[in-house]
C-alpha cells in the first residue's frame, strides 16, 4: 500500500480530524442535554466521559463547567477527571489553573 503525502492528502486528513472533533463536541453536548431534559443526574463515569471527550476536542471552557456542575450536584470526582482536566489545561497552556487543580 502506498501513502501519498501531497497537498490533497493532507487537506483531507485535516478535514477528517476537524469533523471528528466537531462530532465529539456535538455527541457530548447531546448526551448531556438529553440527560438534563429527562432530569437524570450523570454519574461519575458519565462525567468522566463527557469531560474527557470535550477536553480532547480543544473546547476547554465546557469541561470546567461540567466539573463545577458535577460538584454542585453532589457527584464525587475521580482521579480520572482530575487527570483529564490537568492534561487539557496543560495542553492549552493554562498551567496556573492546572496547578490549582493539582494542589
N, CA, C and O atoms as a GROMACS GRO file, in nm:
protein
  412
    1UNK      N    1   0.084  -0.117   0.000
    1UNK     CA    2   0.000   0.000   0.000
    1UNK      C    3   0.089   0.124   0.000
    1UNK      O    4   0.179   0.136   0.084
    2UNK      N    5   0.066   0.213  -0.090
    2UNK     CA    6   0.146   0.335  -0.096
    2UNK      C    7   0.073   0.449  -0.025
    2UNK      O    8  -0.050   0.454  -0.023
    3UNK      N    9   0.152   0.539   0.032
    3UNK     CA   10   0.097   0.654   0.102
    3UNK      C   11   0.140   0.779   0.027
    3UNK      O   12   0.258   0.797  -0.004
    4UNK      N   13   0.044   0.863  -0.002
    4UNK     CA   14   0.074   0.985  -0.076
    4UNK      C   15   0.062   1.104   0.018
    4UNK      O   16  -0.040   1.121   0.083
    5UNK      N   17   0.166   1.185   0.026
    5UNK     CA   18   0.168   1.298   0.117
    5UNK      C   19   0.152   1.431   0.044
    5UNK      O   20   0.203   1.533   0.090
    6UNK      N   21   0.081   1.430  -0.067
    6UNK     CA   22   0.058   1.553  -0.142
    6UNK      C   23  -0.040   1.644  -0.070
    6UNK      O   24  -0.095   1.607   0.034
    7UNK      N   25  -0.061   1.761  -0.124
    7UNK     CA   26  -0.149   1.860  -0.061
    7UNK      C   27  -0.290   1.807  -0.044
    7UNK      O   28  -0.354   1.832   0.059
    8UNK      N   29  -0.339   1.736  -0.140
    8UNK     CA   30  -0.475   1.684  -0.133
    8UNK      C   31  -0.490   1.586  -0.017
    8UNK      O   32  -0.590   1.589   0.054
    9UNK      N   33  -0.393   1.500   0.002
    9UNK     CA   34  -0.399   1.402   0.109
    9UNK      C   35  -0.397   1.469   0.246
    9UNK      O   36  -0.472   1.430   0.335
   10UNK      N   37  -0.312   1.567   0.264
   10UNK     CA   38  -0.302   1.636   0.392
   10UNK      C   39  -0.430   1.713   0.422
   10UNK      O   40  -0.479   1.710   0.535
   11UNK      N   41  -0.484   1.782   0.323
   11UNK     CA   42  -0.607   1.859   0.348
   11UNK      C   43  -0.723   1.768   0.383
   11UNK      O   44  -0.807   1.805   0.464
   12UNK      N   45  -0.730   1.649   0.325
   12UNK     CA   46  -0.835   1.554   0.360
   12UNK      C   47  -0.818   1.506   0.504
   12UNK      O   48  -0.917   1.488   0.575
   13UNK      N   49  -0.694   1.485   0.547
   13UNK     CA   50  -0.670   1.441   0.685
   13UNK      C   51  -0.709   1.550   0.783
   13UNK      O   52  -0.769   1.520   0.887
   14UNK      N   53  -0.678   1.675   0.753
   14UNK     CA   54  -0.714   1.786   0.840
   14UNK      C   55  -0.866   1.798   0.847
   14UNK      O   56  -0.922   1.816   0.956
   15UNK      N   57  -0.932   1.789   0.734
   15UNK     CA   58  -1.078   1.797   0.729
   15UNK      C   59  -1.140   1.685   0.812
   15UNK      O   60  -1.236   1.708   0.885
   16UNK      N   61  -1.085   1.564   0.802
   16UNK     CA   62  -1.134   1.449   0.877
   16UNK      C   63  -1.118   1.473   1.027
   16UNK      O   64  -1.211   1.446   1.103
   17UNK      N   65  -1.003   1.524   1.071
   17UNK     CA   66  -0.979   1.550   1.213
   17UNK      C   67  -1.073   1.657   1.266
   17UNK      O   68  -1.124   1.645   1.378
   18UNK      N   69  -1.097   1.761   1.189
   18UNK     CA   70  -1.190   1.866   1.231
   18UNK      C   71  -1.330   1.810   1.245
   18UNK      O   72  -1.400   1.842   1.341
   19UNK      N   73  -1.371   1.725   1.152
   19UNK     CA   74  -1.504   1.664   1.159
   19UNK      C   75  -1.517   1.573   1.281
   19UNK      O   76  -1.622   1.571   1.345
   20UNK      N   77  -1.412   1.499   1.313
   20UNK     CA   78  -1.415   1.412   1.431
   20UNK      C   79  -1.430   1.497   1.557
   20UNK      O   80  -1.509   1.463   1.645
   21UNK      N   81  -1.355   1.607   1.566
   21UNK     CA   82  -1.364   1.694   1.684
   21UNK      C   83  -1.504   1.752   1.698
   21UNK      O   84  -1.559   1.756   1.808
   22UNK      N   85  -1.561   1.797   1.589
   22UNK     CA   86  -1.697   1.852   1.594
   22UNK      C   87  -1.798   1.744   1.633
   22UNK      O   88  -1.892   1.772   1.707
   23UNK      N   89  -1.778   1.624   1.584
   23UNK     CA   90  -1.868   1.515   1.618
   23UNK      C   91  -1.861   1.483   1.768
   23UNK      O   92  -1.964   1.456   1.830
   24UNK      N   93  -1.742   1.486   1.825
   24UNK     CA   94  -1.726   1.459   1.968
   24UNK      C   95  -1.797   1.567   2.049
   24UNK      O   96  -1.868   1.537   2.145
   25UNK      N   97  -1.777   1.693   2.011
   25UNK     CA   98  -1.842   1.804   2.082
   25UNK      C   99  -1.994   1.790   2.075
   25UNK      O  100  -2.063   1.802   2.176
   26UNK      N  101  -2.044   1.764   1.956
   26UNK     CA  102  -2.189   1.751   1.939
   26UNK      C  103  -2.245   1.631   2.016
   26UNK      O  104  -2.351   1.640   2.078
   27UNK      N  105  -2.175   1.520   2.011
   27UNK     CA  106  -2.222   1.400   2.081
   27UNK      C  107  -2.224   1.421   2.232
   27UNK      O  108  -2.322   1.386   2.298
   28UNK      N  109  -2.118   1.479   2.286
   28UNK     CA  110  -2.113   1.504   2.431
   28UNK      C  111  -2.221   1.603   2.472
   28UNK      O  112  -2.288   1.584   2.574
   29UNK      N  113  -2.237   1.707   2.395
   29UNK     CA  114  -2.339   1.807   2.426
   29UNK      C  115  -2.479   1.747   2.418
   29UNK      O  116  -2.564   1.777   2.502
   30UNK      N  117  -2.503   1.663   2.319
   30UNK     CA  118  -2.633   1.599   2.300
   30UNK      C  119  -2.666   1.506   2.418
   30UNK      O  120  -2.777   1.509   2.470
   31UNK      N  121  -2.570   1.426   2.459
   31UNK     CA  122  -2.591   1.333   2.571
   31UNK      C  123  -2.623   1.412   2.698
   31UNK      O  124  -2.719   1.380   2.769
   32UNK      N  125  -2.543   1.512   2.725
   32UNK     CA  126  -2.563   1.590   2.847
   32UNK      C  127  -2.697   1.662   2.845
   32UNK      O  128  -2.769   1.662   2.945
   33UNK      N  129  -2.732   1.723   2.734
   33UNK     CA  130  -2.858   1.796   2.722
   33UNK      C  131  -2.977   1.703   2.741
   33UNK      O  132  -3.072   1.737   2.812
   34UNK      N  133  -2.973   1.587   2.679
   34UNK     CA  134  -3.083   1.491   2.693
   34UNK      C  135  -3.097   1.440   2.836
   34UNK      O  136  -3.208   1.420   2.884
   35UNK      N  137  -2.986   1.419   2.903
   35UNK     CA  138  -2.992   1.374   3.042
   35UNK      C  139  -3.056   1.482   3.129
   35UNK      O  140  -3.138   1.453   3.216
   36UNK      N  141  -3.018   1.606   3.106
   36UNK     CA  142  -3.074   1.718   3.184
   36UNK      C  143  -3.224   1.734   3.157
   36UNK      O  144  -3.301   1.759   3.249
   37UNK      N  145  -3.263   1.719   3.032
   37UNK     CA  146  -3.406   1.731   2.997
   37UNK      C  147  -3.490   1.623   3.065
   37UNK      O  148  -3.606   1.646   3.098
   38UNK      N  149  -3.432   1.507   3.084
   38UNK     CA  150  -3.505   1.396   3.146
   38UNK      C  151  -3.484   1.391   3.297
   38UNK      O  152  -3.521   1.294   3.363
   39UNK      N  153  -3.424   1.497   3.352
   39UNK     CA  154  -3.395   1.507   3.496
   39UNK      C  155  -3.309   1.392   3.547
   39UNK      O  156  -3.324   1.348   3.661
   40UNK      N  157  -3.220   1.344   3.463
   40UNK     CA  158  -3.125   1.241   3.502
   40UNK      C  159  -2.996   1.309   3.546
   40UNK      O  160  -2.947   1.400   3.479
   41UNK      N  161  -2.940   1.265   3.656
   41UNK     CA  162  -2.813   1.320   3.703
   41UNK      C  163  -2.702   1.228   3.654
   41UNK      O  164  -2.700   1.109   3.688
   42UNK      N  165  -2.610   1.281   3.576
   42UNK     CA  166  -2.498   1.198   3.531
   42UNK      C  167  -2.416   1.150   3.650
   42UNK      O  168  -2.397   1.223   3.747
   43UNK      N  169  -2.370   1.026   3.642
   43UNK     CA  170  -2.284   0.976   3.750
   43UNK      C  171  -2.138   1.008   3.718
   43UNK      O  172  -2.109   1.071   3.616
   44UNK      N  173  -2.049   0.965   3.802
   44UNK     CA  174  -1.907   0.997   3.785
   44UNK      C  175  -1.852   0.942   3.654
   44UNK      O  176  -1.772   1.008   3.589
   45UNK      N  177  -1.895   0.824   3.615
   45UNK     CA  178  -1.846   0.765   3.489
   45UNK      C  179  -1.893   0.848   3.370
   45UNK      O  180  -1.817   0.869   3.276
   46UNK      N  181  -2.016   0.894   3.373
   46UNK     CA  182  -2.068   0.978   3.264
   46UNK      C  183  -1.991   1.109   3.258
   46UNK      O  184  -1.953   1.154   3.150
   47UNK      N  185  -1.969   1.170   3.374
   47UNK     CA  186  -1.891   1.294   3.376
   47UNK      C  187  -1.748   1.270   3.327
   47UNK      O  188  -1.692   1.353   3.256
   48UNK      N  189  -1.689   1.156   3.363
   48UNK     CA  190  -1.554   1.121   3.312
   48UNK      C  191  -1.553   1.126   3.160
   48UNK      O  192  -1.465   1.187   3.100
   49UNK      N  193  -1.652   1.061   3.100
   49UNK     CA  194  -1.658   1.051   2.954
   49UNK      C  195  -1.679   1.187   2.890
   49UNK      O  196  -1.611   1.222   2.794
   50UNK      N  197  -1.775   1.264   2.944
   50UNK     CA  198  -1.804   1.396   2.888
   50UNK      C  199  -1.684   1.490   2.900
   50UNK      O  200  -1.648   1.558   2.804
   51UNK      N  201  -1.624   1.494   3.017
   51UNK     CA  202  -1.510   1.584   3.040
   51UNK      C  203  -1.392   1.545   2.954
   51UNK      O  204  -1.325   1.631   2.897
   52UNK      N  205  -1.366   1.415   2.944
   52UNK     CA  206  -1.254   1.369   2.860
   52UNK      C  207  -1.278   1.402   2.714
   52UNK      O  208  -1.188   1.453   2.647
   53UNK      N  209  -1.397   1.374   2.663
   53UNK     CA  210  -1.426   1.400   2.522
   53UNK      C  211  -1.418   1.547   2.488
   53UNK      O  212  -1.359   1.583   2.386
   54UNK      N  213  -1.476   1.632   2.571
   54UNK     CA  214  -1.472   1.776   2.544
   54UNK      C  215  -1.333   1.834   2.563
   54UNK      O  216  -1.292   1.926   2.492
   55UNK      N  217  -1.259   1.780   2.659
   55UNK     CA  218  -1.122   1.827   2.681
   55UNK      C  219  -1.030   1.796   2.565
   55UNK      O  220  -0.944   1.876   2.530
   56UNK      N  221  -1.049   1.681   2.504
   56UNK     CA  222  -0.966   1.642   2.390
   56UNK      C  223  -1.004   1.717   2.262
   56UNK      O  224  -0.926   1.722   2.167
   57UNK      N  225  -1.122   1.773   2.261
   57UNK     CA  226  -1.167   1.844   2.141
   57UNK      C  227  -1.129   1.992   2.143
   57UNK      O  228  -1.175   2.069   2.058
   58UNK      N  229  -1.048   2.032   2.238
   58UNK     CA  230  -0.995   2.168   2.248
   58UNK      C  231  -1.100   2.272   2.290
   58UNK      O  232  -1.074   2.392   2.283
   59UNK      N  233  -1.214   2.226   2.332
   59UNK     CA  234  -1.317   2.319   2.381
   59UNK      C  235  -1.314   2.312   2.532
   59UNK      O  236  -1.390   2.237   2.593
   60UNK      N  237  -1.226   2.393   2.592
   60UNK     CA  238  -1.196   2.366   2.731
   60UNK      C  239  -1.285   2.435   2.833
   60UNK      O  240  -1.286   2.393   2.949
   61UNK      N  241  -1.357   2.537   2.798
   61UNK     CA  242  -1.444   2.601   2.896
   61UNK      C  243  -1.555   2.506   2.941
   61UNK      O  244  -1.594   2.507   3.058
   62UNK      N  245  -1.604   2.426   2.851
   62UNK     CA  246  -1.714   2.334   2.882
   62UNK      C  247  -1.674   2.225   2.982
   62UNK      O  248  -1.752   2.198   3.073
   63UNK      N  249  -1.558   2.161   2.970
   63UNK     CA  250  -1.521   2.061   3.072
   63UNK      C  251  -1.512   2.120   3.213
   63UNK      O  252  -1.549   2.054   3.310
   64UNK      N  253  -1.464   2.243   3.224
   64UNK     CA  254  -1.458   2.306   3.356
   64UNK      C  255  -1.599   2.333   3.410
   64UNK      O  256  -1.624   2.316   3.529
   65UNK      N  257  -1.690   2.375   3.322
   65UNK     CA  258  -1.829   2.395   3.362
   65UNK      C  259  -1.890   2.264   3.412
   65UNK      O  260  -1.962   2.262   3.512
   66UNK      N  261  -1.862   2.154   3.341
   66UNK     CA  262  -1.914   2.024   3.383
   66UNK      C  263  -1.855   1.980   3.517
   66UNK      O  264  -1.923   1.918   3.599
   67UNK      N  265  -1.728   2.011   3.538
   67UNK     CA  266  -1.663   1.977   3.664
   67UNK      C  267  -1.731   2.050   3.781
   67UNK      O  268  -1.755   1.990   3.886
   68UNK      N  269  -1.761   2.177   3.762
   68UNK     CA  270  -1.830   2.255   3.865
   68UNK      C  271  -1.972   2.202   3.885
   68UNK      O  272  -2.018   2.188   3.999
   69UNK      N  273  -2.041   2.173   3.776
   69UNK     CA  274  -2.176   2.118   3.784
   69UNK      C  275  -2.176   1.986   3.859
   69UNK      O  276  -2.265   1.959   3.940
   70UNK      N  277  -2.077   1.905   3.832
   70UNK     CA  278  -2.065   1.775   3.896
   70UNK      C  279  -2.060   1.790   4.048
   70UNK      O  280  -2.128   1.717   4.120
   71UNK      N  281  -1.979   1.883   4.094
   71UNK     CA  282  -1.969   1.905   4.238
   71UNK      C  283  -2.096   1.967   4.294
   71UNK      O  284  -2.137   1.935   4.406
   72UNK      N  285  -2.160   2.054   4.218
   72UNK     CA  286  -2.286   2.116   4.262
   72UNK      C  287  -2.397   2.012   4.278
   72UNK      O  288  -2.485   2.027   4.362
   73UNK      N  289  -2.393   1.908   4.197
   73UNK     CA  290  -2.495   1.803   4.203
   73UNK      C  291  -2.458   1.691   4.298
   73UNK      O  292  -2.528   1.590   4.308
   74UNK      N  293  -2.346   1.708   4.369
   74UNK     CA  294  -2.307   1.611   4.471
   74UNK      C  295  -2.240   1.486   4.420
   74UNK      O  296  -2.230   1.387   4.492
   75UNK      N  297  -2.195   1.488   4.296
   75UNK     CA  298  -2.126   1.371   4.240
   75UNK      C  299  -1.978   1.376   4.279
   75UNK      O  300  -1.914   1.480   4.266
   76UNK      N  301  -1.925   1.265   4.325
   76UNK     CA  302  -1.782   1.265   4.361
   76UNK      C  303  -1.694   1.268   4.237
   76UNK      O  304  -1.727   1.208   4.134
   77UNK      N  305  -1.584   1.338   4.247
   77UNK     CA  306  -1.491   1.339   4.134
   77UNK      C  307  -1.397   1.219   4.148
   77UNK      O  308  -1.391   1.155   4.253
   78UNK      N  309  -1.325   1.192   4.043
   78UNK     CA  310  -1.232   1.078   4.046
   78UNK      C  311  -1.095   1.125   4.000
   78UNK      O  312  -1.078   1.235   3.948
   79UNK      N  313  -1.000   1.041   4.021
   79UNK     CA  314  -0.864   1.070   3.977
   79UNK      C  315  -0.859   1.088   3.826
   79UNK      O  316  -0.777   1.163   3.774
   80UNK      N  317  -0.948   1.018   3.755
   80UNK     CA  318  -0.952   1.027   3.610
   80UNK      C  319  -0.995   1.167   3.564
   80UNK      O  320  -0.939   1.222   3.470
   81UNK      N  321  -1.095   1.223   3.634
   81UNK     CA  322  -1.141   1.357   3.597
   81UNK      C  323  -1.031   1.460   3.620
   81UNK      O  324  -1.008   1.546   3.535
   82UNK      N  325  -0.964   1.449   3.734
   82UNK     CA  326  -0.853   1.542   3.758
   82UNK      C  327  -0.744   1.525   3.653
   82UNK      O  328  -0.686   1.623   3.608
   83UNK      N  329  -0.717   1.401   3.615
   83UNK     CA  330  -0.616   1.375   3.512
   83UNK      C  331  -0.657   1.437   3.378
   83UNK      O  332  -0.575   1.501   3.312
   84UNK      N  333  -0.783   1.418   3.338
   84UNK     CA  334  -0.833   1.476   3.212
   84UNK      C  335  -0.820   1.628   3.214
   84UNK      O  336  -0.771   1.688   3.118
   85UNK      N  337  -0.864   1.690   3.325
   85UNK     CA  338  -0.863   1.835   3.335
   85UNK      C  339  -0.721   1.892   3.336
   85UNK      O  340  -0.692   1.989   3.266
   86UNK      N  341  -0.635   1.832   3.415
   86UNK     CA  342  -0.496   1.882   3.423
   86UNK      C  343  -0.427   1.865   3.289
   86UNK      O  344  -0.354   1.955   3.245
   87UNK      N  345  -0.448   1.752   3.224
   87UNK     CA  346  -0.388   1.729   3.092
   87UNK      C  347  -0.436   1.833   2.991
   87UNK      O  348  -0.355   1.891   2.918
   88UNK      N  349  -0.566   1.857   2.986
   88UNK     CA  350  -0.621   1.954   2.891
   88UNK      C  351  -0.574   2.095   2.923
   88UNK      O  352  -0.542   2.172   2.832
   89UNK      N  353  -0.569   2.131   3.051
   89UNK     CA  354  -0.521   2.264   3.089
   89UNK      C  355  -0.375   2.285   3.048
   89UNK      O  356  -0.340   2.390   2.995
   90UNK      N  357  -0.293   2.185   3.072
   90UNK     CA  358  -0.152   2.196   3.034
   90UNK      C  359  -0.136   2.208   2.883
   90UNK      O  360  -0.055   2.288   2.835
   91UNK      N  361  -0.212   2.131   2.808
   91UNK     CA  362  -0.203   2.138   2.662
   91UNK      C  363  -0.254   2.270   2.608
   91UNK      O  364  -0.215   2.312   2.499
   92UNK      N  365  -0.341   2.338   2.683
   92UNK     CA  366  -0.393   2.468   2.643
   92UNK      C  367  -0.316   2.583   2.708
   92UNK      O  368  -0.362   2.697   2.708
   93UNK      N  369  -0.200   2.551   2.764
   93UNK     CA  370  -0.109   2.650   2.825
   93UNK      C  371  -0.174   2.728   2.938
   93UNK      O  372  -0.148   2.847   2.955
   94UNK      N  373  -0.255   2.662   3.015
   94UNK     CA  374  -0.318   2.722   3.132
   94UNK      C  375  -0.262   2.656   3.257
   94UNK      O  376  -0.335   2.595   3.335
   95UNK      N  377  -0.130   2.667   3.273
   95UNK     CA  378  -0.060   2.597   3.380
   95UNK      C  379  -0.103   2.644   3.518
   95UNK      O  380  -0.105   2.564   3.612
   96UNK      N  381  -0.137   2.771   3.533
   96UNK     CA  382  -0.180   2.821   3.664
   96UNK      C  383  -0.308   2.750   3.711
   96UNK      O  384  -0.320   2.715   3.828
   97UNK      N  385  -0.402   2.729   3.621
   97UNK     CA  386  -0.525   2.658   3.656
   97UNK      C  387  -0.496   2.510   3.683
   97UNK      O  388  -0.556   2.449   3.772
   98UNK      N  389  -0.404   2.452   3.608
   98UNK     CA  390  -0.367   2.312   3.630
   98UNK      C  391  -0.304   2.294   3.767
   98UNK      O  392  -0.331   2.194   3.835
   99UNK      N  393  -0.221   2.388   3.808
   99UNK     CA  394  -0.158   2.379   3.941
   99UNK      C  395  -0.262   2.391   4.052
   99UNK      O  396  -0.249   2.325   4.156
  100UNK      N  397  -0.363   2.474   4.033
  100UNK     CA  398  -0.470   2.486   4.133
  100UNK      C  399  -0.542   2.352   4.148
  100UNK      O  400  -0.569   2.310   4.261
  101UNK      N  401  -0.574   2.287   4.038
  101UNK     CA  402  -0.639   2.156   4.045
  101UNK      C  403  -0.548   2.051   4.108
  101UNK      O  404  -0.594   1.963   4.181
  102UNK      N  405  -0.420   2.060   4.078
  102UNK     CA  406  -0.324   1.962   4.127
  102UNK      C  407  -0.307   1.972   4.278
  102UNK      O  408  -0.287   1.871   4.346
  103UNK      N  409  -0.314   2.092   4.331
  103UNK     CA  410  -0.291   2.111   4.476
  103UNK      C  411  -0.415   2.100   4.558
  103UNK      O  412  -0.409   2.113   4.680
   0.00000   0.00000   0.00000
